[in-house]
Amino acid sequence: MLQERYRRPLKPIRAARARTWNVATFVALLAIAFALCATPLLGALEAWTLKGTRTPALLARAVLVRHRNAERMRAYATSLHAGAPLAGVRVLLTGATSGLGLGIAGQLALGGASLVLPYRRPIGLPELRESIAASANDALRLRTRHPGSQPRPPLLADEVDDVLGLPGFDLASFSSIERTADQLARAGVRVSALVDNAGVVSLSGSSEQGFESTFAVNFLGTLYFTLLLKQSGVLPRGPRRNDWV
């Protein structure tokens, strides 16, 4: 009688354990099946999203792009420890003297990219190189905190040597935009990528042409500069569809 009384409470526990084991086994088998079929399924899904223009196709495209970009960023972060994955790549980056632009410049310098930097602030190229090196080293210190990361020596300002600085660049001025684009074209500069980072949020003021400052810099000036770079051949025409984001 006593044994039967103590066995009864154990029956629900054993049944729950059995159900948990069955669910875990099913999930594991499902994950294995998905891993075996993931590549052809993703390929078919991507082909459908490229053809579709309706909301479901666009949403699926956004998910695929996010997944692909995350994989690229992981691969890039890993390759940074093995060398310079961006060696030979020239990137034009606006607004690289502070904030997010300076952080992007530091990451590009770590990857070994050549930098073309039009900027508005009146600072010298040596000072800009020191700021880029400091930003890159801040990123290195954060990266070494993650498990599995390999130590890397800090980036020196002298190593940030492949930088073309163009001070006095103002996206609120069409004449400044035209002058900078013409300067790059006359120098025969060709870039592999363009990062339109420079921007402003202003509640007052207007551009040289009389447009509201935020709209002039973030939209009109940025678009005009990009078009001039394409027309002059500084930036290659037409993005590849496979790299659409």
C-alpha beads as a LAMMPS data file, in Angstrom:
LAMMPS data file: protein, C-alpha beads

245 atoms
244 bonds

1 atom types
1 bond types

-500.0 500.0 xlo xhi
-500.0 500.0 ylo yhi
-500.0 500.0 zlo zhi

Masses

1 110.0

Atoms # bond

1 1 1 0.000 0.000 0.000
2 1 1 2.727 2.474 0.919
3 1 1 4.694 1.701 -2.249
4 1 1 1.586 2.214 -4.357
5 1 1 0.895 5.575 -2.664
6 1 1 4.396 6.870 -3.463
7 1 1 4.405 5.502 -7.004
8 1 1 1.234 7.338 -8.054
9 1 1 2.756 10.892 -7.916
10 1 1 5.670 9.690 -10.059
11 1 1 3.482 8.619 -12.991
12 1 1 2.649 12.202 -14.194
13 1 1 6.310 13.168 -13.893
14 1 1 7.418 10.209 -15.994
15 1 1 4.740 10.960 -18.574
16 1 1 5.841 14.610 -18.773
17 1 1 9.453 13.531 -19.237
18 1 1 8.438 11.186 -22.041
19 1 1 6.484 13.966 -23.797
20 1 1 9.427 16.358 -23.450
21 1 1 11.789 13.769 -24.907
22 1 1 9.464 13.151 -27.847
23 1 1 9.163 16.881 -28.582
24 1 1 12.938 17.388 -28.365
25 1 1 13.528 14.456 -30.732
26 1 1 10.999 15.850 -33.217
27 1 1 12.589 19.320 -33.136
28 1 1 16.060 17.853 -33.655
29 1 1 14.891 15.801 -36.650
30 1 1 13.120 18.834 -38.087
31 1 1 16.278 20.941 -37.738
32 1 1 18.353 18.267 -39.506
33 1 1 15.825 18.047 -42.350
34 1 1 15.787 21.832 -42.721
35 1 1 19.591 21.992 -42.773
36 1 1 19.683 19.412 -45.587
37 1 1 17.073 21.277 -47.647
38 1 1 17.925 24.879 -46.710
39 1 1 20.107 25.733 -49.709
40 1 1 17.666 24.742 -52.497
41 1 1 14.734 26.183 -50.558
42 1 1 16.486 29.527 -50.083
43 1 1 17.420 29.573 -53.752
44 1 1 13.837 28.991 -54.848
45 1 1 12.540 31.573 -52.378
46 1 1 15.027 34.168 -53.595
47 1 1 14.052 33.584 -57.222
48 1 1 10.407 34.138 -56.280
49 1 1 11.136 37.348 -54.382
50 1 1 13.110 38.782 -57.309
51 1 1 10.132 38.311 -59.618
52 1 1 7.393 39.333 -57.203
53 1 1 6.310 42.903 -56.591
54 1 1 3.539 42.354 -54.069
55 1 1 3.874 42.811 -50.326
56 1 1 4.539 39.137 -49.375
57 1 1 7.399 38.912 -51.888
58 1 1 8.913 42.202 -50.699
59 1 1 8.688 41.138 -47.046
60 1 1 10.312 37.809 -47.854
61 1 1 13.022 39.670 -49.759
62 1 1 13.697 41.867 -46.740
63 1 1 14.106 38.786 -44.525
64 1 1 16.471 37.152 -47.009
65 1 1 18.585 40.295 -47.345
66 1 1 18.811 40.633 -43.568
67 1 1 19.883 36.985 -43.273
68 1 1 22.473 37.359 -46.044
69 1 1 23.894 40.588 -44.631
70 1 1 24.209 39.023 -41.176
71 1 1 26.188 36.139 -42.705
72 1 1 28.411 38.584 -44.592
73 1 1 29.104 40.592 -41.454
74 1 1 30.040 37.454 -39.509
75 1 1 32.361 36.341 -42.307
76 1 1 33.885 39.810 -42.519
77 1 1 34.453 40.009 -38.759
78 1 1 36.183 36.624 -38.864
79 1 1 38.329 37.564 -41.865
80 1 1 39.594 40.697 -40.105
81 1 1 41.751 38.473 -37.919
82 1 1 43.279 36.756 -40.947
83 1 1 44.421 39.828 -42.867
84 1 1 42.946 42.687 -44.881
85 1 1 39.786 41.476 -46.678
86 1 1 39.169 44.923 -48.207
87 1 1 42.659 45.398 -49.639
88 1 1 42.378 46.941 -53.075
89 1 1 38.849 48.250 -52.444
90 1 1 38.412 52.029 -52.589
91 1 1 35.441 53.447 -50.686
92 1 1 34.096 57.002 -50.822
93 1 1 32.610 57.933 -47.445
94 1 1 30.963 61.248 -46.589
95 1 1 30.763 62.638 -43.059
96 1 1 33.733 60.666 -41.754
97 1 1 35.006 63.205 -39.222
98 1 1 32.668 62.289 -36.360
99 1 1 29.903 60.015 -35.142
100 1 1 28.804 57.037 -37.201
101 1 1 30.918 58.091 -40.182
102 1 1 34.095 58.012 -38.105
103 1 1 33.174 54.544 -36.839
104 1 1 32.617 53.326 -40.405
105 1 1 35.965 54.806 -41.471
106 1 1 37.695 52.955 -38.630
107 1 1 36.158 49.629 -39.646
108 1 1 37.074 50.181 -43.295
109 1 1 40.649 51.035 -42.312
110 1 1 40.854 47.830 -40.267
111 1 1 39.815 45.911 -43.363
112 1 1 42.564 47.514 -45.434
113 1 1 40.316 49.624 -47.680
114 1 1 41.470 52.792 -49.433
115 1 1 39.429 55.790 -48.305
116 1 1 38.189 58.827 -50.201
117 1 1 36.782 61.248 -47.628
118 1 1 35.008 64.488 -48.573
119 1 1 34.259 66.368 -45.348
120 1 1 33.076 69.783 -44.243
121 1 1 35.018 70.422 -41.024
122 1 1 38.286 72.368 -41.346
123 1 1 40.673 69.706 -40.022
124 1 1 43.955 68.500 -41.464
125 1 1 44.575 65.052 -42.906
126 1 1 47.029 63.993 -40.119
127 1 1 44.395 64.782 -37.481
128 1 1 41.778 62.859 -39.458
129 1 1 44.074 59.831 -39.706
130 1 1 44.615 59.867 -35.950
131 1 1 40.849 59.995 -35.376
132 1 1 40.286 57.047 -37.728
133 1 1 42.992 55.003 -36.003
134 1 1 41.492 55.793 -32.575
135 1 1 38.042 54.718 -33.787
136 1 1 39.454 51.481 -35.196
137 1 1 41.219 50.696 -31.911
138 1 1 38.022 51.319 -29.946
139 1 1 36.336 48.703 -32.134
140 1 1 39.230 46.286 -31.558
141 1 1 38.924 46.636 -27.792
142 1 1 35.212 45.843 -27.963
143 1 1 35.813 42.884 -30.262
144 1 1 38.382 41.245 -27.966
145 1 1 35.721 40.952 -25.260
146 1 1 33.815 38.369 -27.299
147 1 1 34.690 34.711 -26.738
148 1 1 36.795 33.157 -29.473
149 1 1 38.142 36.462 -30.806
150 1 1 41.818 36.588 -31.686
151 1 1 44.013 39.467 -30.434
152 1 1 45.184 41.956 -33.032
153 1 1 47.749 44.731 -32.652
154 1 1 46.329 48.265 -32.542
155 1 1 46.137 50.304 -35.726
156 1 1 48.631 53.168 -35.856
157 1 1 47.863 56.517 -37.456
158 1 1 50.823 56.008 -39.807
159 1 1 49.159 52.825 -41.084
160 1 1 46.074 54.798 -42.154
161 1 1 48.040 56.103 -45.106
162 1 1 45.813 55.358 -48.119
163 1 1 43.393 58.240 -47.477
164 1 1 42.371 60.989 -49.868
165 1 1 40.901 63.892 -47.889
166 1 1 38.717 66.553 -49.509
167 1 1 37.957 69.295 -46.948
168 1 1 35.342 71.993 -47.500
169 1 1 32.723 69.597 -48.879
170 1 1 29.217 70.890 -48.100
171 1 1 26.095 68.970 -49.141
172 1 1 24.010 72.098 -48.554
173 1 1 25.793 73.812 -51.454
174 1 1 25.386 72.661 -55.047
175 1 1 28.524 74.559 -56.039
176 1 1 30.543 72.678 -53.392
177 1 1 29.095 69.365 -54.570
178 1 1 29.934 70.140 -58.198
179 1 1 33.446 71.267 -57.289
180 1 1 34.193 68.095 -55.319
181 1 1 32.786 65.773 -57.986
182 1 1 34.771 67.591 -60.664
183 1 1 37.939 67.400 -58.537
184 1 1 37.563 63.637 -58.189
185 1 1 36.859 63.163 -61.893
186 1 1 39.860 65.282 -62.963
187 1 1 42.116 63.314 -60.608
188 1 1 40.946 60.060 -62.206
189 1 1 39.603 58.671 -58.926
190 1 1 37.524 55.500 -59.235
191 1 1 35.743 53.998 -56.239
192 1 1 34.257 50.573 -55.635
193 1 1 31.610 51.705 -53.175
194 1 1 29.887 54.854 -51.954
195 1 1 28.673 55.376 -48.387
196 1 1 26.383 58.418 -48.230
197 1 1 26.686 58.861 -44.475
198 1 1 26.738 62.652 -44.065
199 1 1 23.506 64.155 -42.806
200 1 1 22.046 66.826 -40.592
201 1 1 18.927 67.487 -38.523
202 1 1 18.205 71.188 -38.356
203 1 1 15.095 73.033 -37.214
204 1 1 16.199 76.263 -38.828
205 1 1 18.312 77.532 -41.675
206 1 1 18.318 76.930 -45.401
207 1 1 20.725 75.800 -48.091
208 1 1 22.544 77.878 -50.679
209 1 1 19.629 77.284 -53.051
210 1 1 17.012 78.225 -50.443
211 1 1 15.839 74.735 -49.466
212 1 1 15.242 73.738 -45.846
213 1 1 18.570 72.485 -44.437
214 1 1 17.590 68.943 -43.465
215 1 1 15.893 68.275 -46.803
216 1 1 18.711 69.929 -48.751
217 1 1 21.514 67.917 -47.142
218 1 1 19.902 64.534 -46.497
219 1 1 18.006 64.264 -49.776
220 1 1 18.792 66.787 -52.505
221 1 1 22.522 67.171 -51.880
222 1 1 23.121 63.468 -51.353
223 1 1 21.204 62.505 -54.495
224 1 1 22.882 65.209 -56.590
225 1 1 26.363 64.166 -55.446
226 1 1 25.642 60.500 -56.209
227 1 1 24.348 61.312 -59.690
228 1 1 27.397 63.454 -60.477
229 1 1 29.731 60.668 -59.352
230 1 1 27.958 58.223 -61.654
231 1 1 27.916 60.606 -64.606
232 1 1 31.624 61.367 -64.260
233 1 1 32.595 57.701 -63.924
234 1 1 33.943 58.034 -60.393
235 1 1 31.277 55.563 -59.244
236 1 1 30.395 52.584 -61.482
237 1 1 26.936 52.788 -63.032
238 1 1 24.166 50.366 -62.113
239 1 1 24.185 48.149 -59.001
240 1 1 24.237 44.404 -59.457
241 1 1 20.880 42.881 -58.647
242 1 1 22.424 40.120 -56.534
243 1 1 23.759 42.759 -54.135
244 1 1 20.448 44.593 -53.811
245 1 1 19.626 45.734 -50.279

Bonds

1 1 1 2
2 1 2 3
3 1 3 4
4 1 4 5
5 1 5 6
6 1 6 7
7 1 7 8
8 1 8 9
9 1 9 10
10 1 10 11
11 1 11 12
12 1 12 13
13 1 13 14
14 1 14 15
15 1 15 16
16 1 16 17
17 1 17 18
18 1 18 19
19 1 19 20
20 1 20 21
21 1 21 22
22 1 22 23
23 1 23 24
24 1 24 25
25 1 25 26
26 1 26 27
27 1 27 28
28 1 28 29
29 1 29 30
30 1 30 31
31 1 31 32
32 1 32 33
33 1 33 34
34 1 34 35
35 1 35 36
36 1 36 37
37 1 37 38
38 1 38 39
39 1 39 40
40 1 40 41
41 1 41 42
42 1 42 43
43 1 43 44
44 1 44 45
45 1 45 46
46 1 46 47
47 1 47 48
48 1 48 49
49 1 49 50
50 1 50 51
51 1 51 52
52 1 52 53
53 1 53 54
54 1 54 55
55 1 55 56
56 1 56 57
57 1 57 58
58 1 58 59
59 1 59 60
60 1 60 61
61 1 61 62
62 1 62 63
63 1 63 64
64 1 64 65
65 1 65 66
66 1 66 67
67 1 67 68
68 1 68 69
69 1 69 70
70 1 70 71
71 1 71 72
72 1 72 73
73 1 73 74
74 1 74 75
75 1 75 76
76 1 76 77
77 1 77 78
78 1 78 79
79 1 79 80
80 1 80 81
81 1 81 82
82 1 82 83
83 1 83 84
84 1 84 85
85 1 85 86
86 1 86 87
87 1 87 88
88 1 88 89
89 1 89 90
90 1 90 91
91 1 91 92
92 1 92 93
93 1 93 94
94 1 94 95
95 1 95 96
96 1 96 97
97 1 97 98
98 1 98 99
99 1 99 100
100 1 100 101
101 1 101 102
102 1 102 103
103 1 103 104
104 1 104 105
105 1 105 106
106 1 106 107
107 1 107 108
108 1 108 109
109 1 109 110
110 1 110 111
111 1 111 112
112 1 112 113
113 1 113 114
114 1 114 115
115 1 115 116
116 1 116 117
117 1 117 118
118 1 118 119
119 1 119 120
120 1 120 121
121 1 121 122
122 1 122 123
123 1 123 124
124 1 124 125
125 1 125 126
126 1 126 127
127 1 127 128
128 1 128 129
129 1 129 130
130 1 130 131
131 1 131 132
132 1 132 133
133 1 133 134
134 1 134 135
135 1 135 136
136 1 136 137
137 1 137 138
138 1 138 139
139 1 139 140
140 1 140 141
141 1 141 142
142 1 142 143
143 1 143 144
144 1 144 145
145 1 145 146
146 1 146 147
147 1 147 148
148 1 148 149
149 1 149 150
150 1 150 151
151 1 151 152
152 1 152 153
153 1 153 154
154 1 154 155
155 1 155 156
156 1 156 157
157 1 157 158
158 1 158 159
159 1 159 160
160 1 160 161
161 1 161 162
162 1 162 163
163 1 163 164
164 1 164 165
165 1 165 166
166 1 166 167
167 1 167 168
168 1 168 169
169 1 169 170
170 1 170 171
171 1 171 172
172 1 172 173
173 1 173 174
174 1 174 175
175 1 175 176
176 1 176 177
177 1 177 178
178 1 178 179
179 1 179 180
180 1 180 181
181 1 181 182
182 1 182 183
183 1 183 184
184 1 184 185
185 1 185 186
186 1 186 187
187 1 187 188
188 1 188 189
189 1 189 190
190 1 190 191
191 1 191 192
192 1 192 193
193 1 193 194
194 1 194 195
195 1 195 196
196 1 196 197
197 1 197 198
198 1 198 199
199 1 199 200
200 1 200 201
201 1 201 202
202 1 202 203
203 1 203 204
204 1 204 205
205 1 205 206
206 1 206 207
207 1 207 208
208 1 208 209
209 1 209 210
210 1 210 211
211 1 211 212
212 1 212 213
213 1 213 214
214 1 214 215
215 1 215 216
216 1 216 217
217 1 217 218
218 1 218 219
219 1 219 220
220 1 220 221
221 1 221 222
222 1 222 223
223 1 223 224
224 1 224 225
225 1 225 226
226 1 226 227
227 1 227 228
228 1 228 229
229 1 229 230
230 1 230 231
231 1 231 232
232 1 232 233
233 1 233 234
234 1 234 235
235 1 235 236
236 1 236 237
237 1 237 238
238 1 238 239
239 1 239 240
240 1 240 241
241 1 241 242
242 1 242 243
243 1 243 244
244 1 244 245
